[in-house]
Amino acid sequence: MAETDFGLRPDGTRKGSGYLGSLKLPNGNVATEFSIGVNLDGTERDIPTIVPTLTKEEITRLVSDIIPNNKPIPKTIIDKAVAHARMRMAKGLDPFAGPNDKVATPSDKGKGFMGSRLGK
């Protein structure tokens, strides 16, 4: 079965299905990663903002308002994205979800998203 083509990231690498899978935008398009450039320890690096540590409310806000209306990403979401990227990089992993990373599902407590293999 052929993989879905999600296009390219700003750095030219191929996008994947992300940590949460394809999230439908109001215009019918989908978002999987929503990359931003950040400075991590003196190096500019692209990281995903759609990460498993976001709450359901943050995901809804990204998908229904921030992404489609090209609004600034709140600092709380950026901080979670940076923390998640640092955690992955400390383990020698790419900040972006790879093919072996399980797509996350909402946690029972609704405080974020979790997947059994994320970041391991």
SULJO-V322072 format. One record per backbone hydrogen bond with DSSP energy under -1.0 kcal/mol. CO is the residue of the C=O (numbers start at 0). NH is the residue of the N-H. E is the energy in kcal/mol with one decimal. If there is no record, write none. Layout:
co = <CO	CO>
nh = <NH	NH>
e = <E	E>
This chain:
co = <6	8	12	18	22	24	28	30	32	32	33	35	37	39	42	44	46	48	50	51	54	55	56	57	58	59	60	60	61	64	65	66	73	74	75	76	77	78	79	80	81	82	83	84	85	87	88	97	104	111	113	116>
nh = <14	11	8	103	30	27	24	22	48	49	48	46	44	42	39	37	35	50	53	112	58	59	60	61	62	63	64	65	66	68	70	69	77	78	79	80	81	82	83	84	85	86	87	88	89	92	91	100	113	106	104	119>
e = <-2.8	-2.3	-3.3	-4.2	-2.3	-2.2	-3.3	-2.6	-1.6	-2.2	-1.3	-2.5	-3.1	-1.3	-2.9	-2.8	-2.4	-1.3	-1.6	-2.9	-2.3	-2.7	-2.4	-2.4	-2.7	-2.9	-1.7	-2.4	-3.0	-1.8	-2.2	-1.3	-2.2	-3.2	-1.7	-2.4	-2.8	-2.5	-2.3	-2.4	-2.8	-2.2	-2.3	-2.8	-2.4	-2.7	-1.8	-1.7	-2.0	-2.0	-2.1	-1.7>
